[in-house]
Amino acid sequence: MKYTPNISISGRRIAKDMPPYIIAELSANHNGDFDVALKIITEAKKAGADAVKLQTYTANTITIDCDHEDFQIHGGLWDGKTLHQLYEEAHMPWEWHKPLFKHARDLGITIFSSPFDATAVDLLEDLNAPAYKIASFEMIDLPLIQYVARTGKPMIISTGMGSAEEIQEAIDAALSSGCKELAILHCVSSYPASAHDYNLRTIPDMIARYGLVTGLSDHTLDNTTAIASVALGAALIEKHFTLDRNGGGPDDSFSLEPAEMAALCRDSKTAWMALGKASYERRESEKGNIKFRRSLYFVRSLTAGDVISPEDVKSIRPGMGMAPKHLPSIIGHRVVRDVKRGTPVTSSLIV
């Protein structure tokens, strides 16, 4: 079953025929400081992002405190930690949510979150969250997706690590449980991710395969991949956002700083505007330059009755004469009056 390929969050329609919807992912970049979280939201608004997104979990709602090998992290940014240690450090205290939601709403920027269990959904419902994002790692948690879907709010599902079949299962779980507005994000769940791994041509395939609004969750270190995705149909772009990439937090090192977020908001919209439509019509901005195209001019002075030779006429700029394609047809004809060098060739001068 195909669904209308557009959604709306807080009154903002999101679709291929709209400028890309930019989500600034706050994630763990608050680094345990409430004032930093407030400032990130402020800077996201200044940068031009459409929304700022939180993550709602505690260490105990996402994992357990256990040092068994299964819970150890080896390699990467978080090497040597247990999962519980990582999420204890990274989580956003739940008591921050209400004032952060108020701060965003006062600024006029949309705010929502990724819940990681049912209690997080309940908290966010109490705050009247306008939408929900399912993280890539939770895409296979179909009961969570179903619980979120039953809120009736728009949903965004990130598809990192997911097979085509797993993505379809997540979509089916959402739509069958009451979700009426659903978007999916192409994603590579690597932190940071290489542009080489992104295979952006997957985006139009996802659009055709699933019939949903499709975007990009981008973990690369610059904006090139995100901007390129717009040309392939990405209607949403999510990027991690921080005040300082060298801030030392769990996600800082692969996040955009304010100037970079502002550039993403600007340049992705420019890319979208440049797409336009398939058209061979002359642009209004081009019309003044038509006179500088090539045309046929007499390059030697002739007397009435002279036969026109190939040396008498040349295709040059400007464009006041006959089109160059007529050159073979006028050779051998006569001029009906005297013409001076630099006169445009017109049919009225030839017999």
SEDREN-822045 format. One record per atom (N, C-alpha, C): residue number from 1; atom name; x, y, z. Coordinates in steps of 0.05 Angstrom, whole numbers, m for minus. Example, Ala and Ser with C-alpha at 12.3 -4.5 7.8 and 13.67 -1.06 7.14 Angstrom:
2
i	at	X	Y	Z
1	N	264	m114	156 $
1	CA	246	m90	156 $
1	C	264	m66	156 $
2	N	257	m45	142 $
2	CA	273	m21	143 $
2	C	258	1	157 $
% end
This chain:
351
i	at	X	Y	Z
1	N	17	m24	0 $
1	CA	0	0	0 $
1	C	18	25	0 $
2	N	13	44	m19 $
2	CA	28	68	m21 $
2	C	14	91	m6 $
3	N	29	107	7 $
3	CA	18	129	22 $
3	C	28	156	10 $
4	N	13	177	15 $
4	CA	20	203	4 $
4	C	48	210	13 $
5	N	66	216	m6 $
5	CA	94	222	2 $
5	C	98	250	12 $
6	N	85	257	33 $
6	CA	91	282	48 $
6	C	82	279	76 $
7	N	95	293	94 $
7	CA	86	295	122 $
7	C	88	324	130 $
8	N	76	330	153 $
8	CA	78	357	164 $
8	C	85	355	194 $
9	N	104	371	202 $
9	CA	112	373	230 $
9	C	109	402	239 $
10	N	92	406	259 $
10	CA	86	434	269 $
10	C	78	452	246 $
11	N	63	442	228 $
11	CA	53	459	206 $
11	C	71	462	182 $
12	N	95	451	184 $
12	CA	115	453	162 $
12	C	113	427	145 $
13	N	104	430	120 $
13	CA	102	407	102 $
13	C	130	399	93 $
14	N	134	373	93 $
14	CA	160	361	85 $
14	C	155	343	61 $
15	N	167	349	39 $
15	CA	164	334	14 $
15	C	185	342	m6 $
16	N	188	327	m27 $
16	CA	208	333	m48 $
16	C	204	360	m60 $
17	N	179	370	m61 $
17	CA	174	395	m74 $
17	C	176	419	m54 $
18	N	187	413	m31 $
18	CA	192	434	m11 $
18	C	222	435	m5 $
19	N	232	458	4 $
19	CA	261	459	12 $
19	C	266	438	33 $
20	N	290	427	33 $
20	CA	296	405	52 $
20	C	293	414	81 $
21	N	282	396	97 $
21	CA	276	401	125 $
21	C	302	394	141 $
22	N	313	413	155 $
22	CA	339	409	168 $
22	C	335	405	198 $
23	N	345	382	207 $
23	CA	343	375	236 $
23	C	370	376	248 $
24	N	373	392	269 $
24	CA	398	394	284 $
24	C	396	375	308 $
25	N	412	354	307 $
25	CA	411	333	327 $
25	C	429	341	351 $
26	N	417	347	374 $
26	CA	432	355	397 $
26	C	446	332	410 $
27	N	434	308	409 $
27	CA	445	283	419 $
27	C	458	287	447 $
28	N	483	279	449 $
28	CA	497	281	475 $
28	C	515	305	477 $
29	N	512	324	458 $
29	CA	530	346	457 $
29	C	526	368	479 $
30	N	507	363	496 $
30	CA	504	381	519 $
30	C	527	376	539 $
31	N	539	352	538 $
31	CA	561	345	555 $
31	C	555	349	585 $
32	N	530	343	592 $
32	CA	522	345	620 $
32	C	517	373	631 $
33	N	516	393	613 $
33	CA	513	420	621 $
33	C	486	431	610 $
34	N	468	437	627 $
34	CA	441	447	618 $
34	C	444	472	602 $
35	N	461	491	610 $
35	CA	464	516	596 $
35	C	475	511	568 $
36	N	492	491	564 $
36	CA	502	484	537 $
36	C	479	474	520 $
37	N	461	458	532 $
37	CA	438	448	517 $
37	C	420	471	508 $
38	N	416	491	526 $
38	CA	400	514	518 $
38	C	413	529	495 $
39	N	440	533	497 $
39	CA	454	548	476 $
39	C	454	534	449 $
40	N	456	507	450 $
40	CA	455	492	425 $
40	C	428	497	411 $
41	N	407	497	426 $
41	CA	380	503	414 $
41	C	380	531	402 $
42	N	390	550	417 $
42	CA	391	578	408 $
42	C	407	580	382 $
43	N	430	567	381 $
43	CA	447	568	357 $
43	C	435	553	333 $
44	N	420	532	339 $
44	CA	406	518	317 $
44	C	386	536	304 $
45	N	372	551	320 $
45	CA	352	571	310 $
45	C	367	592	293 $
46	N	388	603	304 $
46	CA	403	623	289 $
46	C	414	613	263 $
47	N	422	588	262 $
47	CA	433	576	238 $
47	C	412	572	216 $
48	N	387	571	224 $
48	CA	366	567	204 $
48	C	354	539	203 $
49	N	361	522	223 $
49	CA	350	495	224 $
49	C	320	496	228 $
50	N	306	477	216 $
50	CA	277	476	220 $
50	C	270	464	247 $
51	N	287	446	257 $
51	CA	281	432	282 $
51	C	306	425	297 $
52	N	303	422	323 $
52	CA	325	411	339 $
52	C	314	385	352 $
53	N	331	365	353 $
53	CA	321	339	363 $
53	C	338	330	387 $
54	N	324	319	407 $
54	CA	337	308	431 $
54	C	337	278	429 $
55	N	350	266	449 $
55	CA	348	237	453 $
55	C	339	232	481 $
56	N	318	216	484 $
56	CA	305	212	510 $
56	C	309	184	520 $
57	N	328	180	538 $
57	CA	334	154	550 $
57	C	349	159	576 $
58	N	352	138	591 $
58	CA	371	137	613 $
58	C	389	112	608 $
59	N	411	111	622 $
59	CA	428	87	619 $
59	C	412	62	624 $
60	N	394	63	644 $
60	CA	379	39	651 $
60	C	355	33	633 $
61	N	347	52	616 $
61	CA	325	45	597 $
61	C	336	36	571 $
62	N	362	39	567 $
62	CA	374	31	541 $
62	C	392	6	543 $
63	N	401	1	568 $
63	CA	418	m23	572 $
63	C	418	m30	601 $
64	N	436	m47	610 $
64	CA	439	m54	639 $
64	C	468	m49	647 $
65	N	472	m45	672 $
65	CA	499	m41	683 $
65	C	512	m69	686 $
66	N	529	m76	666 $
66	CA	541	m102	665 $
66	C	567	m100	651 $
67	N	588	m113	662 $
67	CA	614	m112	649 $
67	C	621	m137	634 $
68	N	600	m153	629 $
68	CA	604	m177	612 $
68	C	615	m167	584 $
69	N	629	m184	571 $
69	CA	642	m177	545 $
69	C	621	m167	525 $
70	N	597	m177	526 $
70	CA	576	m168	508 $
70	C	571	m138	510 $
71	N	577	m127	534 $
71	CA	570	m99	540 $
71	C	594	m80	537 $
72	N	617	m91	529 $
72	CA	642	m76	526 $
72	C	643	m64	498 $
73	N	654	m39	496 $
73	CA	659	m26	471 $
73	C	688	m28	464 $
74	N	695	m38	441 $
74	CA	723	m40	432 $
74	C	726	m25	406 $
75	N	745	m6	406 $
75	CA	750	9	382 $
75	C	731	33	379 $
76	N	738	51	362 $
76	CA	721	74	356 $
76	C	723	96	377 $
77	N	705	114	376 $
77	CA	705	138	394 $
77	C	702	130	423 $
78	N	688	108	429 $
78	CA	680	102	456 $
78	C	694	77	467 $
79	N	718	72	456 $
79	CA	734	48	463 $
79	C	738	47	494 $
80	N	735	23	505 $
80	CA	741	19	533 $
80	C	718	23	552 $
81	N	696	34	542 $
81	CA	673	38	560 $
81	C	654	14	558 $
82	N	638	11	579 $
82	CA	615	m7	576 $
82	C	592	10	565 $
83	N	572	m4	554 $
83	CA	549	11	544 $
83	C	536	28	565 $
84	N	534	17	589 $
84	CA	521	32	611 $
84	C	537	57	617 $
85	N	564	55	618 $
85	CA	580	79	623 $
85	C	576	100	601 $
86	N	576	91	576 $
86	CA	572	110	554 $
86	C	545	125	557 $
87	N	524	110	562 $
87	CA	498	122	562 $
87	C	493	138	588 $
88	N	506	130	609 $
88	CA	505	146	634 $
88	C	517	174	629 $
89	N	539	174	614 $
89	CA	552	199	608 $
89	C	536	215	588 $
90	N	525	202	568 $
90	CA	513	216	546 $
90	C	484	224	550 $
91	N	469	211	568 $
91	CA	441	216	569 $
91	C	434	244	577 $
92	N	411	253	569 $
92	CA	400	279	577 $
92	C	381	275	601 $
93	N	386	287	623 $
93	CA	368	284	646 $
93	C	339	291	638 $
94	N	321	274	647 $
94	CA	293	278	639 $
94	C	281	304	649 $
95	N	291	314	671 $
95	CA	280	339	682 $
95	C	288	363	664 $
96	N	307	359	646 $
96	CA	314	381	628 $
96	C	294	384	605 $
97	N	280	363	600 $
97	CA	263	363	576 $
97	C	243	386	575 $
98	N	228	389	597 $
98	CA	207	410	597 $
98	C	219	437	593 $
99	N	240	446	607 $
99	CA	250	473	601 $
99	C	263	475	573 $
100	N	274	454	563 $
100	CA	286	455	536 $
100	C	264	457	515 $
101	N	242	443	519 $
101	CA	219	446	501 $
101	C	209	474	502 $
102	N	207	485	526 $
102	CA	197	513	528 $
102	C	216	533	515 $
103	N	241	529	519 $
103	CA	261	547	507 $
103	C	259	546	476 $
104	N	257	522	465 $
104	CA	254	520	436 $
104	C	229	533	426 $
105	N	207	528	440 $
105	CA	182	540	431 $
105	C	182	570	433 $
106	N	195	580	454 $
106	CA	197	610	457 $
106	C	213	621	434 $
107	N	233	606	424 $
107	CA	250	616	402 $
107	C	236	612	375 $
108	N	216	595	374 $
108	CA	202	590	348 $
108	C	216	568	331 $
109	N	230	549	344 $
109	CA	241	527	329 $
109	C	228	501	339 $
110	N	221	484	321 $
110	CA	208	458	328 $
110	C	227	441	344 $
111	N	217	427	364 $
111	CA	233	409	380 $
111	C	218	383	383 $
112	N	232	361	379 $
112	CA	222	334	385 $
112	C	245	316	393 $
113	N	240	290	395 $
113	CA	261	273	406 $
113	C	259	245	395 $
114	N	280	230	400 $
114	CA	281	201	396 $
114	C	276	187	422 $
115	N	254	173	426 $
115	CA	249	158	450 $
115	C	262	130	447 $
116	N	271	119	469 $
116	CA	284	93	468 $
116	C	269	71	483 $
117	N	247	79	496 $
117	CA	229	60	508 $
117	C	202	73	512 $
118	N	183	58	522 $
118	CA	156	68	525 $
118	C	154	90	546 $
119	N	171	89	567 $
119	CA	169	111	587 $
119	C	179	137	575 $
120	N	197	136	556 $
120	CA	206	160	543 $
120	C	184	172	526 $
121	N	169	154	512 $
121	CA	146	164	496 $
121	C	126	177	514 $
122	N	121	166	537 $
122	CA	101	178	556 $
122	C	110	205	565 $
123	N	136	208	571 $
123	CA	146	234	579 $
123	C	143	254	557 $
124	N	149	246	532 $
124	CA	147	265	510 $
124	C	118	271	503 $
125	N	100	252	507 $
125	CA	72	258	502 $
125	C	62	279	522 $
126	N	72	278	547 $
126	CA	64	298	567 $
126	C	74	326	559 $
127	N	95	327	542 $
127	CA	105	352	533 $
127	C	94	360	506 $
128	N	75	344	496 $
128	CA	62	348	470 $
128	C	83	350	447 $
129	N	101	331	447 $
129	CA	121	330	425 $
129	C	106	328	398 $
130	N	114	343	378 $
130	CA	99	343	353 $
130	C	105	320	334 $
131	N	127	306	340 $
131	CA	136	284	323 $
131	C	155	266	338 $
132	N	162	243	326 $
132	CA	180	225	339 $
132	C	200	214	318 $
133	N	224	210	327 $
133	CA	245	198	310 $
133	C	253	171	323 $
134	N	254	150	306 $
134	CA	264	124	315 $
134	C	293	122	305 $
135	N	311	118	324 $
135	CA	339	116	317 $
135	C	345	90	302 $
136	N	367	90	287 $
136	CA	374	66	271 $
136	C	376	41	288 $
137	N	388	43	311 $
137	CA	392	19	328 $
137	C	366	8	339 $
138	N	345	25	340 $
138	CA	319	17	349 $
138	C	300	9	327 $
139	N	309	11	302 $
139	CA	291	6	279 $
139	C	280	m22	280 $
140	N	294	m41	292 $
140	CA	284	m69	294 $
140	C	267	m74	319 $
141	N	264	m53	336 $
141	CA	247	m56	359 $
141	C	218	m49	351 $
142	N	205	m69	339 $
142	CA	178	m64	328 $
142	C	158	m57	350 $
143	N	159	m69	374 $
143	CA	140	m60	395 $
143	C	143	m30	401 $
144	N	168	m20	402 $
144	CA	172	9	407 $
144	C	160	25	384 $
145	N	165	17	359 $
145	CA	153	31	337 $
145	C	123	31	338 $
146	N	111	9	345 $
146	CA	82	7	348 $
146	C	72	26	370 $
147	N	86	27	392 $
147	CA	78	44	414 $
147	C	78	73	406 $
148	N	100	81	392 $
148	CA	101	109	382 $
148	C	79	114	362 $
149	N	74	95	344 $
149	CA	54	99	323 $
149	C	27	104	335 $
150	N	21	92	357 $
150	CA	m5	95	369 $
150	C	m10	123	380 $
151	N	11	140	382 $
151	CA	7	168	390 $
151	C	m6	184	367 $
152	N	m5	173	343 $
152	CA	m16	188	320 $
152	C	1	210	310 $
153	N	25	213	321 $
153	CA	42	235	312 $
153	C	59	227	288 $
154	N	68	246	272 $
154	CA	87	239	250 $
154	C	112	225	261 $
155	N	122	206	245 $
155	CA	145	191	253 $
155	C	167	192	232 $
156	N	192	192	241 $
156	CA	215	189	223 $
156	C	231	165	233 $
157	N	237	147	215 $
157	CA	252	123	222 $
157	C	279	124	207 $
158	N	300	122	222 $
158	CA	327	121	210 $
158	C	333	92	205 $
159	N	346	86	182 $
159	CA	348	59	172 $
159	C	376	48	172 $
160	N	395	61	186 $
160	CA	422	51	187 $
160	C	424	22	196 $
161	N	440	6	182 $
161	CA	444	m22	187 $
161	C	421	m40	178 $
162	N	399	m28	169 $
162	CA	376	m43	163 $
162	C	377	m55	135 $
163	N	368	m80	132 $
163	CA	364	m92	106 $
163	C	338	m81	94 $
164	N	334	m86	68 $
164	CA	309	m77	56 $
164	C	285	m90	70 $
165	N	288	m115	78 $
165	CA	266	m129	91 $
165	C	261	m117	119 $
166	N	282	m111	134 $
166	CA	278	m99	161 $
166	C	266	m72	159 $
167	N	274	m56	139 $
167	CA	261	m30	135 $
167	C	232	m33	129 $
168	N	224	m52	112 $
168	CA	196	m56	106 $
168	C	181	m65	131 $
169	N	193	m82	148 $
169	CA	180	m90	173 $
169	C	175	m67	191 $
170	N	194	m48	193 $
170	CA	191	m25	210 $
170	C	168	m7	199 $
171	N	168	m3	173 $
171	CA	147	13	160 $
171	C	120	0	165 $
172	N	118	m26	161 $
172	CA	92	m39	165 $
172	C	83	m37	194 $
173	N	102	m39	213 $
173	CA	95	m37	241 $
173	C	84	m10	248 $
174	N	96	11	236 $
174	CA	86	38	241 $
174	C	59	43	228 $
175	N	56	36	203 $
175	CA	31	42	189 $
175	C	8	25	199 $
176	N	13	1	207 $
176	CA	m9	m16	216 $
176	C	m17	m9	245 $
177	N	m1	7	258 $
177	CA	m8	14	286 $
177	C	m19	43	289 $
178	N	m24	55	266 $
178	CA	m38	81	268 $
178	C	m22	105	258 $
179	N	3	101	250 $
179	CA	18	124	239 $
179	C	7	131	211 $
180	N	1	156	207 $
180	CA	m10	166	182 $
180	C	11	182	166 $
181	N	32	192	180 $
181	CA	52	208	168 $
181	C	79	197	175 $
182	N	93	186	156 $
182	CA	118	171	161 $
182	C	139	179	141 $
183	N	163	183	151 $
183	CA	186	188	134 $
183	C	208	169	142 $
184	N	226	163	124 $
184	CA	249	146	130 $
184	C	275	160	122 $
185	N	296	154	136 $
185	CA	322	167	131 $
185	C	342	145	122 $
186	N	355	150	100 $
186	CA	378	134	93 $
186	C	400	141	112 $
187	N	416	122	121 $
187	CA	435	127	143 $
187	C	457	106	142 $
188	N	481	115	149 $
188	CA	503	96	154 $
188	C	510	99	184 $
189	N	506	78	199 $
189	CA	510	80	228 $
189	C	539	75	235 $
190	N	556	94	227 $
190	CA	584	95	234 $
190	C	590	123	242 $
191	N	608	126	262 $
191	CA	612	153	275 $
191	C	642	159	278 $
192	N	653	176	260 $
192	CA	640	188	236 $
192	C	638	167	214 $
193	N	622	174	194 $
193	CA	619	157	170 $
193	C	634	168	147 $
194	N	643	151	129 $
194	CA	656	159	105 $
194	C	636	164	83 $
195	N	641	186	68 $
195	CA	623	191	45 $
195	C	623	168	26 $
196	N	645	154	24 $
196	CA	647	131	6 $
196	C	627	109	13 $
197	N	619	107	38 $
197	CA	600	87	47 $
197	C	571	94	43 $
198	N	565	119	35 $
198	CA	538	127	36 $
198	C	520	118	13 $
199	N	531	112	m10 $
199	CA	515	101	m32 $
199	C	489	117	m35 $
200	N	491	143	m40 $
200	CA	468	160	m41 $
200	C	447	152	m62 $
201	N	456	137	m82 $
201	CA	436	128	m102 $
201	C	415	109	m89 $
202	N	420	101	m64 $
202	CA	399	86	m50 $
202	C	374	103	m45 $
203	N	378	129	m43 $
203	CA	355	147	m36 $
203	C	333	145	m57 $
204	N	338	149	m83 $
204	CA	316	146	m102 $
204	C	304	118	m103 $
205	N	321	98	m98 $
205	CA	311	71	m97 $
205	C	292	68	m73 $
206	N	299	79	m50 $
206	CA	281	78	m27 $
206	C	254	92	m33 $
207	N	256	115	m46 $
207	CA	231	130	m53 $
207	C	213	112	m70 $
208	N	225	100	m90 $
208	CA	209	83	m108 $
208	C	200	57	m94 $
209	N	217	46	m77 $
209	CA	210	20	m64 $
209	C	189	23	m43 $
210	N	191	44	m26 $
210	CA	174	46	m3 $
210	C	152	67	m6 $
211	N	155	86	m25 $
211	CA	134	106	m29 $
211	C	130	126	m7 $
212	N	152	131	7 $
212	CA	150	149	30 $
212	C	169	173	27 $
213	N	164	194	42 $
213	CA	183	216	44 $
213	C	209	204	54 $
214	N	231	211	40 $
214	CA	257	200	47 $
214	C	277	222	50 $
215	N	295	218	69 $
215	CA	316	237	74 $
215	C	342	224	81 $
216	N	360	239	94 $
216	CA	386	229	100 $
216	C	394	236	129 $
217	N	403	216	143 $
217	CA	417	221	169 $
217	C	446	219	163 $
218	N	460	241	165 $
218	CA	487	243	155 $
218	C	508	245	178 $
219	N	526	226	179 $
219	CA	547	226	199 $
219	C	574	231	188 $
220	N	575	242	163 $
220	CA	601	250	152 $
220	C	610	276	165 $
221	N	635	284	160 $
221	CA	647	306	174 $
221	C	642	334	161 $
222	N	631	334	137 $
222	CA	625	360	124 $
222	C	597	358	112 $
223	N	591	378	95 $
223	CA	563	380	85 $
223	C	560	369	57 $
224	N	582	361	44 $
224	CA	580	353	16 $
224	C	560	331	11 $
225	N	561	310	28 $
225	CA	543	287	24 $
225	C	514	296	28 $
226	N	509	312	48 $
226	CA	481	321	53 $
226	C	471	337	30 $
227	N	487	356	20 $
227	CA	478	373	m2 $
227	C	473	356	m27 $
228	N	491	337	m33 $
228	CA	487	320	m56 $
228	C	462	304	m54 $
229	N	454	296	m30 $
229	CA	429	280	m26 $
229	C	405	295	m36 $
230	N	405	321	m34 $
230	CA	381	336	m43 $
230	C	376	332	m72 $
231	N	397	330	m88 $
231	CA	393	325	m117 $
231	C	381	298	m123 $
232	N	382	280	m104 $
232	CA	372	253	m107 $
232	C	345	249	m94 $
233	N	334	271	m83 $
233	CA	307	269	m72 $
233	C	304	271	m42 $
234	N	326	275	m28 $
234	CA	324	277	2 $
234	C	308	301	10 $
235	N	287	296	25 $
235	CA	269	317	34 $
235	C	275	326	63 $
236	N	291	310	77 $
236	CA	299	316	104 $
236	C	329	311	106 $
237	N	342	327	123 $
237	CA	371	322	129 $
237	C	375	325	158 $
238	N	386	305	171 $
238	CA	392	306	199 $
238	C	423	306	203 $
239	N	433	325	218 $
239	CA	462	326	224 $
239	C	465	331	254 $
240	N	484	318	266 $
240	CA	491	324	294 $
240	C	503	352	296 $
241	N	496	366	318 $
241	CA	502	394	320 $
241	C	514	400	348 $
242	N	536	415	348 $
242	CA	550	421	372 $
242	C	559	450	372 $
243	N	566	460	395 $
243	CA	579	487	397 $
243	C	608	486	390 $
244	N	621	463	396 $
244	CA	650	460	393 $
244	C	657	431	387 $
245	N	667	426	363 $
245	CA	674	399	355 $
245	C	696	388	373 $
246	N	711	404	386 $
246	CA	732	396	404 $
246	C	723	396	433 $
247	N	697	395	438 $
247	CA	687	397	465 $
247	C	691	372	482 $
248	N	698	350	470 $
248	CA	705	326	486 $
248	C	682	308	492 $
249	N	658	315	483 $
249	CA	635	298	489 $
249	C	634	274	471 $
250	N	616	255	476 $
250	CA	614	230	460 $
250	C	609	235	431 $
251	N	594	256	424 $
251	CA	587	260	396 $
251	C	599	285	383 $
252	N	613	300	399 $
252	CA	623	326	389 $
252	C	640	323	364 $
253	N	657	304	363 $
253	CA	678	303	342 $
253	C	666	299	314 $
254	N	642	288	311 $
254	CA	630	285	284 $
254	C	605	302	280 $
255	N	604	324	295 $
255	CA	581	342	294 $
255	C	588	368	280 $
256	N	568	382	269 $
256	CA	573	408	257 $
256	C	574	429	278 $
257	N	591	449	273 $
257	CA	591	473	290 $
257	C	571	494	278 $
258	N	565	515	292 $
258	CA	544	534	283 $
258	C	548	545	255 $
259	N	572	553	248 $
259	CA	576	564	221 $
259	C	571	543	199 $
260	N	578	518	206 $
260	CA	574	496	187 $
260	C	545	489	184 $
261	N	530	490	206 $
261	CA	501	485	205 $
261	C	488	507	189 $
262	N	496	532	192 $
262	CA	485	554	177 $
262	C	490	550	147 $
263	N	515	540	141 $
263	CA	521	534	113 $
263	C	504	512	102 $
264	N	499	491	118 $
264	CA	482	469	109 $
264	C	454	479	103 $
265	N	443	495	121 $
265	CA	416	505	117 $
265	C	414	522	92 $
266	N	435	538	87 $
266	CA	435	555	63 $
266	C	439	539	38 $
267	N	460	523	38 $
267	CA	469	509	13 $
267	C	450	487	5 $
268	N	438	473	24 $
268	CA	419	452	16 $
268	C	394	464	3 $
269	N	386	488	13 $
269	CA	363	501	0 $
269	C	370	512	m27 $
270	N	395	521	m30 $
270	CA	404	530	m57 $
270	C	404	506	m76 $
271	N	414	483	m67 $
271	CA	414	459	m84 $
271	C	386	452	m92 $
272	N	367	453	m73 $
272	CA	339	447	m79 $
272	C	328	466	m100 $
273	N	333	492	m96 $
273	CA	323	511	m115 $
273	C	335	507	m143 $
274	N	360	499	m144 $
274	CA	374	495	m170 $
274	C	362	472	m185 $
275	N	349	452	m171 $
275	CA	337	429	m184 $
275	C	314	438	m203 $
276	N	297	456	m193 $
276	CA	275	465	m209 $
276	C	259	443	m221 $
277	N	255	444	m247 $
277	CA	239	425	m262 $
277	C	253	420	m289 $
278	N	245	398	m302 $
278	CA	255	393	m329 $
278	C	243	413	m348 $
279	N	260	429	m360 $
279	CA	250	451	m376 $
279	C	270	459	m397 $
280	N	261	465	m421 $
280	CA	278	475	m443 $
280	C	270	504	m450 $
281	N	254	516	m433 $
281	CA	246	544	m438 $
281	C	269	562	m432 $
282	N	269	584	m446 $
282	CA	290	604	m442 $
282	C	284	619	m415 $
283	N	304	619	m398 $
283	CA	301	633	m372 $
283	C	299	663	m377 $
284	N	283	676	m360 $
284	CA	280	705	m361 $
284	C	307	719	m359 $
285	N	325	707	m342 $
285	CA	351	720	m338 $
285	C	369	717	m362 $
286	N	362	699	m381 $
286	CA	378	695	m405 $
286	C	371	714	m428 $
287	N	346	724	m427 $
287	CA	335	738	m451 $
287	C	352	762	m460 $
288	N	364	776	m441 $
288	CA	380	798	m449 $
288	C	405	791	m464 $
289	N	413	765	m462 $
289	CA	438	757	m475 $
289	C	434	744	m502 $
290	N	409	742	m511 $
290	CA	404	730	m537 $
290	C	418	745	m559 $
291	N	420	772	m557 $
291	CA	432	788	m578 $
291	C	462	783	m580 $
292	N	474	769	m561 $
292	CA	502	763	m563 $
292	C	509	735	m574 $
293	N	487	721	m582 $
293	CA	492	695	m595 $
293	C	504	700	m623 $
294	N	513	680	m636 $
294	CA	525	682	m663 $
294	C	503	685	m684 $
295	N	509	699	m705 $
295	CA	491	702	m728 $
295	C	509	709	m752 $
296	N	496	712	m775 $
296	CA	510	717	m800 $
296	C	513	747	m805 $
297	N	538	755	m811 $
297	CA	544	783	m817 $
297	C	560	784	m843 $
298	N	556	806	m858 $
298	CA	573	812	m880 $
298	C	600	822	m869 $
299	N	622	809	m878 $
299	CA	648	817	m868 $
299	C	664	831	m890 $
300	N	651	834	m914 $
300	CA	663	851	m935 $
300	C	640	868	m946 $
301	N	647	892	m954 $
301	CA	627	910	m967 $
301	C	621	900	m995 $
302	N	596	901	m1003 $
302	CA	587	891	m1029 $
302	C	570	913	m1042 $
303	N	569	911	m1069 $
303	CA	553	929	m1085 $
303	C	528	915	m1095 $
304	N	506	929	m1097 $
304	CA	481	917	m1107 $
304	C	486	900	m1131 $
305	N	476	875	m1130 $
305	CA	479	856	m1152 $
305	C	503	837	m1149 $
306	N	521	842	m1130 $
306	CA	544	824	m1126 $
306	C	534	797	m1116 $
307	N	548	776	m1125 $
307	CA	542	749	m1116 $
307	C	556	744	m1089 $
308	N	542	733	m1071 $
308	CA	553	728	m1044 $
308	C	571	703	m1045 $
309	N	596	707	m1036 $
309	CA	615	685	m1035 $
309	C	620	677	m1006 $
310	N	632	653	m1002 $
310	CA	638	645	m974 $
310	C	655	665	m959 $
311	N	671	681	m974 $
311	CA	689	700	m960 $
311	C	674	725	m952 $
312	N	649	729	m962 $
312	CA	634	753	m957 $
312	C	619	752	m930 $
313	N	613	729	m921 $
313	CA	595	725	m898 $
313	C	608	707	m877 $
314	N	604	713	m852 $
314	CA	616	697	m831 $
314	C	596	695	m807 $
315	N	598	673	m793 $
315	CA	583	669	m769 $
315	C	598	681	m745 $
316	N	588	703	m734 $
316	CA	602	717	m712 $
316	C	581	726	m692 $
317	N	591	736	m670 $
317	CA	574	750	m651 $
317	C	574	780	m659 $
318	N	551	795	m655 $
318	CA	527	789	m641 $
318	C	506	774	m657 $
319	N	481	774	m647 $
319	CA	460	757	m659 $
319	C	438	772	m673 $
320	N	445	793	m688 $
320	CA	424	809	m701 $
320	C	417	799	m729 $
321	N	433	781	m739 $
321	CA	429	771	m766 $
321	C	415	744	m767 $
322	N	415	732	m791 $
322	CA	403	706	m794 $
322	C	419	685	m778 $
323	N	406	664	m771 $
323	CA	420	642	m756 $
323	C	441	629	m773 $
324	N	463	621	m761 $
324	CA	485	608	m776 $
324	C	477	585	m793 $
325	N	455	571	m786 $
325	CA	447	548	m802 $
325	C	439	555	m830 $
326	N	434	581	m836 $
326	CA	426	590	m862 $
326	C	449	596	m881 $
327	N	474	594	m870 $
327	CA	497	602	m886 $
327	C	498	587	m913 $
328	N	496	561	m914 $
328	CA	498	547	m940 $
328	C	477	557	m961 $
329	N	454	564	m951 $
329	CA	432	571	m970 $
329	C	435	599	m982 $
330	N	451	616	m970 $
330	CA	453	643	m981 $
330	C	478	647	m1000 $
331	N	497	628	m998 $
331	CA	520	630	m1015 $
331	C	511	627	m1044 $
332	N	520	645	m1062 $
332	CA	512	645	m1090 $
332	C	489	663	m1097 $
333	N	475	672	m1077 $
333	CA	454	692	m1082 $
333	C	466	720	m1085 $
334	N	449	739	m1094 $
334	CA	459	766	m1098 $
334	C	447	784	m1077 $
335	N	462	806	m1071 $
335	CA	451	827	m1053 $
335	C	435	846	m1070 $
336	N	413	856	m1058 $
336	CA	394	873	m1073 $
336	C	402	903	m1071 $
337	N	420	909	m1053 $
337	CA	430	936	m1051 $
337	C	458	936	m1040 $
338	N	471	959	m1039 $
338	CA	498	961	m1028 $
338	C	496	954	m998 $
339	N	516	939	m989 $
339	CA	518	933	m960 $
339	C	546	939	m951 $
340	N	549	949	m927 $
340	CA	575	955	m915 $
340	C	584	931	m897 $
341	N	610	929	m895 $
341	CA	622	909	m876 $
341	C	610	914	m848 $
342	N	601	893	m835 $
342	CA	589	895	m808 $
342	C	559	897	m809 $
343	N	547	893	m832 $
343	CA	518	893	m834 $
343	C	507	865	m829 $
344	N	486	861	m812 $
344	CA	475	835	m808 $
344	C	461	825	m833 $
345	N	464	799	m838 $
345	CA	451	786	m861 $
345	C	421	782	m854 $
346	N	404	793	m871 $
346	CA	375	789	m868 $
346	C	364	780	m895 $
347	N	341	768	m894 $
347	CA	329	758	m919 $
347	C	322	781	m938 $
348	N	317	805	m928 $
348	CA	309	828	m944 $
348	C	332	838	m961 $
349	N	357	829	m955 $
349	CA	380	839	m970 $
349	C	388	819	m992 $
350	N	375	797	m994 $
350	CA	384	776	m1012 $
350	C	362	769	m1032 $
351	N	370	763	m1056 $
351	CA	352	755	m1077 $
351	C	363	729	m1089 $
% end
